[in-house]
Structures are given as structure tokens and as C-alpha cells.
Amino acid sequence: MLKLANSVTNTIKARKFRIAFMVGVVCVLLFCGLLAYIIHLISSFYDEYRVEVRFPLLVSVETRSMINIEPRRLYVLADFQEEGNGKIESIISGEGNKDIARYICQKFGLENCKIALAVAKAESGLNCNAVNINKNGTADIGVFQLNTVHLNKNGWSLEKMGGCYSNVDLAYQLWLEQGWGAWVAYTNNSWLSMVE
């Protein structure tokens, strides 16, 4: 009988412990959820407002935007001439292949001309016929050494990749999609030695 009473008492204690444990877990989860919500509210406030505290106790709050998105301005040859006659010519004056260098500057615009030329020089030396076979079986082709992995893209072909000016057109398209990070010469900073 004593054994039965001890067993019942142990069972009741175990149930109370389980219930207390479950209540504790629920409280911890509710506390964590409440804490996460408060952090979200504070973060949202500081995403939208800047708080500045000045002494003697002048508090200023103003709204601001975290990200400023502006459309990229595309330059054409007329824009180069508007910004100063000979600007493009001064940029490409030291280039061996002035025609392709001029086209790169026209395509990428005045703001990105020097970087585009430096990347192309680092990739191929501005050689329209440059071809590099990679260890993985792909090939890099043309002035911008465009990789054949891009052949499945709409409008890309070996003919366009191998054409001097069409290679620049495809490089510009790739740059709009992926930025300069699409070129190893940019990511490993070898283009920096080509900037004049």
C-alpha cells in the first residue's frame, strides 16, 4: 500500500513538474517573441528617422530614406561633346586601338569609361581576337573576355561574342545585369594597374 502511495505521489509530482516545465517554456517563447517584436519596432523607427540629441536638451527628429535609387544616365557621343570637346579623345589618347576604346567609352558612358577601359585592358589588352580556354572547359572571348557560360542568355551567340563591337555590347548588357563583379580582372583588382 505504501508502495502504491509513493508511486501515486511520484506520478503527481512528475505531472506537476511537466506542467511547470511546459508553462516555463511557453513563457520563454512568449518573452522571446515580444522581445523580437520590440526590436523590430525600434529598428523600423530608426530605418525611417534620425534622432539627434543636443544639449541643453534640444531633441531633433527628421525623416530620411535608407536607399536612394536614381536612374542610370546613359551617355551618347553628343553628351561627351556637350561636356567638353575632346574629353573622350583625352581619355583614349594613349590607347592602341582607339576605335574600340572610343566605342567602349560611348557604350559605358563618361562616368564608367575609365573603369570599362581598365577592365577590358586587364582582360584582353583591348584585343578583339583574344581567346582564353579555361580549365573547366569554358572559353573567354573578345575584348571583355566574355565567358561561354553566358551563351544560354537571350541574344548571345559565339558570333556576337567574337565580334569586336558586339562583344562590347554584350559586355555592357552583362554589366547592367551584374555590375563589374562579373569580371575577374575587377574582382582581383588587376584593373587598377590599367587606370591612367
C-alpha positions in Angstrom: 0.0 0.0 0.0 2.9 2.3 0.9 4.5 1.5 -2.5 1.3 2.4 -4.3 1.0 5.7 -2.4 4.6 6.5 -3.2 4.0 5.7 -6.8 0.9 7.9 -7.0 2.8 10.7 -5.3 5.7 10.4 -7.7 3.3 10.4 -10.6 1.6 13.6 -9.4 5.0 15.2 -8.8 6.1 14.3 -12.3 2.9 15.7 -13.8 3.3 19.0 -11.8 7.0 19.2 -13.0 6.0 18.6 -16.6 3.2 21.2 -16.4 5.6 23.7 -14.7 8.2 23.0 -17.3 5.7 23.5 -20.2 4.5 26.7 -18.7 8.1 27.9 -18.4 8.8 27.0 -22.0 5.7 28.9 -23.2 6.7 31.9 -21.1 10.2 31.9 -22.5 8.8 31.7 -26.1 6.3 34.5 -25.4 9.1 36.6 -24.0 11.3 36.0 -27.0 8.5 36.8 -29.4 7.7 40.0 -27.5 11.4 41.0 -27.5 11.7 40.3 -31.2 8.7 42.5 -31.9 10.1 45.3 -29.8 13.4 45.1 -31.6 11.5 45.2 -35.0 9.6 48.3 -33.9 12.8 50.1 -32.8 14.6 49.0 -36.0 11.7 50.3 -38.1 11.8 53.6 -36.3 15.5 54.1 -36.9 15.2 53.0 -40.5 12.9 55.9 -41.1 14.1 58.5 -38.7 17.3 60.0 -37.5 17.4 61.1 -33.8 19.8 63.7 -32.8 20.1 64.8 -29.1 21.8 68.1 -28.4 22.5 69.7 -25.1 20.9 71.7 -23.4 18.2 69.2 -24.2 17.3 70.0 -27.7 15.9 66.9 -29.5 15.6 66.8 -33.3 13.9 64.1 -35.3 13.9 64.1 -39.1 12.9 61.5 -41.7 15.3 60.0 -44.1 15.5 57.3 -46.7 17.8 54.3 -46.3 18.3 53.8 -50.0 18.4 56.4 -52.7 17.7 55.0 -56.1 18.4 57.1 -59.2 18.1 56.0 -62.8 21.5 55.5 -64.5 22.1 58.1 -67.1 23.2 56.7 -70.4 25.6 58.9 -72.3 25.9 59.1 -76.0 28.6 60.8 -78.1 26.6 64.0 -78.1 26.9 64.1 -74.3 30.7 63.8 -74.5 30.8 66.8 -76.8 28.5 68.7 -74.5 30.7 68.1 -71.6 33.8 69.4 -73.4 35.2 68.9 -76.8 37.9 66.3 -76.9 37.0 64.8 -73.5 36.7 61.3 -74.9 39.8 61.8 -77.0 41.8 62.8 -74.0 40.6 59.6 -72.2 41.6 57.3 -75.0 44.7 59.2 -76.3 47.1 56.6 -75.0 45.2 53.6 -76.3 46.5 51.4 -79.1 43.1 50.5 -80.5 41.4 53.9 -80.4 38.3 52.9 -82.3 37.3 50.1 -79.8 38.4 52.3 -76.9 36.1 55.1 -78.2 33.2 52.7 -78.6 33.7 51.3 -75.1 33.5 54.9 -73.7 30.4 55.7 -75.8 28.7 52.5 -74.6 29.6 52.6 -70.9 29.3 56.4 -70.6 31.6 59.1 -69.4 31.1 58.1 -65.7 32.3 54.5 -66.3 34.6 54.9 -69.3 37.9 54.7 -67.4 36.8 51.6 -65.4 35.4 49.9 -68.5 38.7 50.6 -70.4 40.8 49.4 -67.5 38.8 46.2 -67.2 38.9 45.5 -70.9 42.7 46.2 -70.9 43.2 43.9 -67.9 41.1 41.1 -69.5 42.4 41.2 -73.1 44.7 44.2 -73.7 41.9 45.6 -75.8 42.5 42.7 -78.2 39.3 41.9 -80.1 40.6 38.4 -81.1 41.6 37.4 -77.6 40.5 33.8 -76.6 41.3 32.0 -73.4 40.4 28.4 -72.8 39.7 27.8 -69.1 40.4 24.6 -67.1 36.6 24.0 -66.7 36.2 23.7 -70.5 34.6 27.1 -71.0 36.2 29.9 -73.1 36.7 33.6 -72.5 36.2 35.5 -75.8 36.9 39.0 -77.1 37.8 42.4 -75.7 35.9 41.8 -72.4 36.7 38.1 -72.3 33.1 37.1 -72.1 32.7 33.5 -70.8 30.8 31.0 -72.9 28.6 30.1 -69.8 26.5 33.1 -71.0 25.7 31.5 -74.3 22.3 30.4 -73.0 21.3 34.1 -72.5 18.8 35.6 -74.9 20.6 37.2 -77.8 24.1 35.8 -77.0 25.9 33.8 -79.7 29.5 32.9 -80.4 29.4 35.2 -83.4 28.4 38.2 -81.2 30.9 37.2 -78.5 33.6 37.1 -81.1 32.7 40.4 -82.9 34.7 43.3 -81.6 31.9 45.8 -81.2 29.2 43.2 -80.4 31.4 41.9 -77.6 31.3 45.4 -76.1 27.5 45.4 -76.5 27.2 42.1 -74.7 29.6 43.2 -72.0 27.5 46.3 -71.4 24.4 44.1 -71.1 26.2 41.9 -68.6 27.4 44.9 -66.7 23.9 46.3 -66.4 22.8 42.9 -65.0 25.7 42.0 -62.7 27.9 45.0 -62.3 31.7 44.9 -62.5 31.8 41.8 -60.3 31.2 39.7 -63.4 34.9 40.2 -64.4 37.8 38.5 -62.6 40.0 41.4 -63.6 37.8 43.7 -61.5 37.3 41.3 -58.5 41.0 40.6 -58.2 41.8 44.3 -58.7 44.2 43.8 -61.6 42.2 46.5 -63.5 43.6 49.1 -61.1 47.0 48.9 -62.7 45.4 49.8 -66.0 43.8 53.1 -64.9 45.6 56.1 -66.3 
